[in-house]
Amino acid sequence: MSGPIILDHLLVGTPRPLGDKQVPSSIASRQPALGPVRAGTLGLDGDAVGDSKVHGGPDKAIHLYPHDHYAAWAAEHPEMIPALSLPGAFGENFSVSGINEADVCLGDVVAVGGAVLQVAQARQPCWKLGVRFALPVLPRLLQKTGRTGWYYRVQEEGAVQAGDALRLLERPNPAWTLARTLRTLYVDTLDRDALGELADLPGASAGLKRLAANRLANAAVEDWEKRLAGAP
């Protein structure tokens, strides 16, 4: 973060039926909050996830999606433009401009309003994004392009609101940008040195550490199909 990064929109929502299967999801229901919202260890007051087994929890308390990615998606897939006309199109809680996955590192500690947050992991795109935009290939495209956004855990609870600045307090892992993390996860998938580092990286989410450790132990990559396509 070379300059001030401002929280343009703070968004909260609760699950609604999504797609033909009517699965509960907040991916298309988050709306800008009108005032301060408390950020707690499990997320923002007034916000909820549809499936707590794979979403939410302390390591996925708050999701940020870079608004700068919207222009690229609109240029590449004009059919997405109607959904991209408003913030929160990707189900994010924080909408910001001027920062992306190349600028943020695993474990970064940031102050926002009265809260202190830590980058825990990149988002792992799932099939619900494809349903939300009526573009089934979209989860694979997010994964391929690295335009995933990321999750924060809440280290210190407090109120946040649109207009607050995100201020970097600590960077314990400067070599581990989210861009590098995503390359390790989805391109250089069995780089043992990188996986070994990830498995023990301070500040990384428990799920990310477990994934890296499992790849090392099995010398194999986990199946992505259920997550990306909703396959059984």
C-alpha positions as CSV (number, residue, x, y, z in Angstrom):
1,M,0.0,0.0,0.0
2,S,2.0,3.0,-1.2
3,G,-0.7,5.6,-0.7
4,P,-4.0,5.8,1.2
5,I,-6.5,3.1,0.3
6,I,-10.0,4.1,1.1
7,L,-12.9,1.8,1.9
8,D,-15.3,3.0,-0.9
9,H,-18.2,0.7,0.1
10,L,-18.9,-1.4,3.2
11,L,-21.4,-4.1,2.3
12,V,-23.5,-6.5,4.4
13,G,-26.2,-9.0,3.5
14,T,-28.0,-12.2,4.5
15,P,-28.5,-15.4,2.5
16,R,-31.1,-15.6,-0.3
17,P,-32.0,-18.6,-2.6
18,L,-29.5,-18.7,-5.5
19,G,-30.0,-20.3,-8.9
20,D,-32.2,-23.2,-9.9
21,K,-31.1,-25.2,-6.9
22,Q,-32.2,-22.3,-4.6
23,V,-29.1,-22.8,-2.4
24,P,-28.8,-20.2,0.3
25,S,-26.1,-17.6,-0.5
26,S,-25.3,-13.9,0.2
27,I,-23.3,-13.6,-3.0
28,A,-26.0,-11.4,-4.7
29,S,-27.5,-9.8,-1.6
30,R,-24.9,-7.6,-0.1
31,Q,-25.8,-3.9,0.0
32,P,-23.8,-0.8,1.1
33,A,-24.2,-0.1,4.8
34,L,-25.4,3.4,5.6
35,G,-23.2,3.9,8.7
36,P,-20.7,2.3,11.0
37,V,-20.8,-1.5,11.4
38,R,-19.0,-3.5,14.0
39,A,-16.4,-5.9,12.7
40,G,-16.3,-8.9,15.0
41,T,-14.2,-12.1,14.9
42,L,-16.9,-13.9,12.9
43,G,-17.5,-11.0,10.5
44,L,-19.6,-7.8,10.2
45,D,-22.7,-7.2,12.2
46,G,-25.7,-7.8,10.0
47,D,-23.8,-10.0,7.6
48,A,-24.1,-13.8,7.2
49,V,-23.1,-16.6,4.9
50,G,-25.2,-19.3,3.4
51,D,-22.9,-22.3,4.0
52,S,-20.8,-22.0,7.1
53,K,-18.9,-25.2,6.3
54,V,-17.0,-23.6,3.5
55,H,-17.6,-19.8,4.0
56,G,-17.2,-17.5,7.0
57,G,-15.4,-18.3,10.2
58,P,-12.6,-16.5,11.8
59,D,-10.2,-16.9,8.9
60,K,-12.8,-15.7,6.4
61,A,-14.5,-13.0,8.5
62,I,-14.4,-10.2,5.9
63,H,-14.0,-10.5,2.1
64,L,-12.4,-7.7,0.0
65,Y,-12.7,-7.6,-3.7
66,P,-10.7,-5.0,-5.7
67,H,-13.1,-2.8,-7.6
68,D,-10.4,-2.3,-10.3
69,H,-11.0,-5.8,-11.5
70,Y,-14.6,-4.8,-12.5
71,A,-13.4,-3.0,-15.7
72,A,-11.4,-6.0,-16.9
73,W,-14.4,-8.4,-16.4
74,A,-16.7,-5.9,-18.2
75,A,-14.3,-5.7,-21.1
76,E,-13.8,-9.4,-21.4
77,H,-17.4,-10.5,-20.7
78,P,-19.9,-7.7,-21.6
79,E,-22.7,-10.0,-20.4
80,M,-21.5,-9.3,-16.8
81,I,-21.9,-5.6,-17.1
82,P,-25.5,-5.3,-15.6
83,A,-24.4,-7.2,-12.4
84,L,-21.1,-5.1,-12.3
85,S,-23.0,-1.8,-12.3
86,L,-23.2,-1.8,-8.5
87,P,-20.6,-2.6,-5.8
88,G,-20.7,-6.0,-4.1
89,A,-21.2,-7.9,-7.4
90,F,-18.8,-10.6,-6.2
91,G,-20.3,-10.8,-2.7
92,E,-17.6,-8.8,-1.2
93,N,-17.8,-6.9,2.2
94,F,-15.1,-4.4,1.3
95,S,-15.0,-2.6,-2.0
96,V,-11.8,-0.6,-2.6
97,S,-9.8,0.8,-5.6
98,G,-6.1,1.1,-6.1
99,I,-5.0,-2.2,-4.7
100,N,-4.9,-5.8,-5.9
101,E,-3.5,-9.2,-5.2
102,A,0.0,-8.1,-6.2
103,D,0.0,-5.4,-3.6
104,V,-1.0,-7.5,-0.6
105,C,0.8,-10.2,1.3
106,L,-0.4,-13.1,3.5
107,G,-0.3,-12.0,7.1
108,D,-0.5,-8.2,6.4
109,V,-2.0,-6.4,9.4
110,V,-4.1,-3.4,8.6
111,A,-6.1,-0.9,10.6
112,V,-9.5,0.1,9.3
113,G,-11.6,2.5,11.4
114,G,-11.6,1.1,14.9
115,A,-10.7,-2.5,13.9
116,V,-7.4,-4.3,13.2
117,L,-7.5,-7.0,10.5
118,Q,-5.1,-9.5,9.1
119,V,-4.9,-11.0,5.5
120,A,-5.5,-14.7,6.0
121,Q,-5.9,-16.1,2.5
122,A,-7.0,-15.5,-1.1
123,R,-10.5,-16.4,-2.0
124,Q,-10.9,-19.8,-3.6
125,P,-13.5,-19.2,-6.4
126,C,-16.5,-21.5,-6.2
127,W,-19.3,-22.5,-8.6
128,K,-21.8,-20.0,-7.0
129,L,-20.0,-17.2,-8.8
130,G,-20.8,-18.9,-12.1
131,V,-24.5,-19.1,-11.1
132,R,-24.6,-15.5,-9.9
133,F,-23.3,-14.1,-13.2
134,A,-24.9,-16.8,-15.4
135,L,-21.4,-17.6,-16.6
136,P,-20.4,-21.2,-15.5
137,V,-16.8,-20.7,-16.5
138,L,-16.3,-17.7,-14.3
139,P,-14.9,-19.5,-11.2
140,R,-12.1,-21.0,-13.4
141,L,-11.4,-17.6,-14.9
142,L,-11.0,-16.0,-11.5
143,Q,-8.6,-18.8,-10.6
144,K,-6.7,-18.5,-13.8
145,T,-6.4,-14.7,-13.8
146,G,-5.7,-14.4,-10.1
147,R,-8.5,-11.8,-9.7
148,T,-9.8,-13.6,-6.6
149,G,-9.9,-11.0,-3.8
150,W,-9.0,-12.1,-0.3
151,Y,-10.2,-12.6,3.2
152,Y,-9.3,-10.9,6.5
153,R,-9.5,-12.2,10.0
154,V,-10.3,-9.7,12.7
155,Q,-7.5,-9.3,15.3
156,E,-9.1,-6.4,17.1
157,E,-12.9,-5.8,17.0
158,G,-14.2,-2.3,16.2
159,A,-16.5,-0.2,14.1
160,V,-15.7,0.4,10.4
161,Q,-17.5,2.4,7.8
162,A,-17.2,3.6,4.2
163,G,-14.6,6.3,3.9
164,D,-12.2,4.7,6.4
165,A,-8.6,4.3,5.3
166,L,-6.9,1.0,5.2
167,R,-3.5,1.5,6.9
168,L,-0.8,-1.1,6.8
169,L,0.6,-1.8,10.3
170,E,2.7,-4.9,9.8
171,R,4.0,-7.0,6.9
172,P,5.5,-10.2,8.3
173,N,5.7,-12.0,5.0
174,P,6.9,-9.6,2.3
175,A,7.9,-12.4,0.0
176,W,4.4,-13.9,0.0
177,T,2.2,-11.6,-2.1
178,L,-1.3,-13.0,-2.8
179,A,-0.2,-13.1,-6.5
180,R,2.6,-15.4,-5.6
181,T,0.3,-17.5,-3.3
182,L,-2.2,-17.9,-6.2
183,R,0.6,-19.0,-8.5
184,T,1.7,-21.6,-6.0
185,L,-1.9,-22.8,-5.5
186,Y,-2.9,-23.0,-9.2
187,V,0.2,-23.0,-11.4
188,D,3.3,-24.3,-9.7
189,T,1.1,-26.6,-7.8
190,L,3.7,-29.1,-6.5
191,D,6.6,-26.7,-5.7
192,R,7.8,-28.4,-2.6
193,D,9.8,-25.5,-1.3
194,A,7.0,-23.1,-1.7
195,L,4.5,-25.5,-0.2
196,G,6.8,-26.1,2.8
197,E,6.9,-22.4,3.5
198,L,3.1,-22.0,3.1
199,A,2.5,-24.9,5.5
200,D,4.1,-22.9,8.3
201,L,3.6,-19.3,7.3
202,P,2.7,-17.0,10.1
203,G,-0.7,-15.4,9.6
204,A,-1.8,-17.7,6.9
205,S,-5.2,-19.3,7.4
206,A,-5.5,-22.8,8.9
207,G,-7.1,-24.0,5.7
208,L,-4.3,-22.7,3.5
209,K,-1.7,-24.3,5.8
210,R,-3.6,-27.6,5.8
211,L,-3.9,-27.6,2.0
212,A,-0.1,-27.0,1.6
213,A,0.7,-29.7,4.1
214,N,-1.6,-32.2,2.4
215,R,0.0,-31.6,-1.0
216,L,3.4,-32.2,0.5
217,A,2.3,-35.4,2.2
218,N,0.4,-36.8,-0.8
219,A,2.6,-35.4,-3.7
220,A,-0.7,-34.6,-5.4
221,V,-3.1,-31.8,-5.9
222,E,-6.5,-31.8,-4.4
223,D,-9.6,-32.2,-6.6
224,W,-10.9,-28.7,-7.6
225,E,-14.0,-29.9,-9.6
226,K,-16.6,-29.8,-6.8
227,R,-15.6,-26.3,-5.8
228,L,-15.4,-24.9,-9.4
229,A,-18.3,-26.7,-11.0
230,G,-20.5,-27.9,-8.1
231,A,-19.9,-31.5,-9.2
232,P,-20.7,-34.2,-6.7
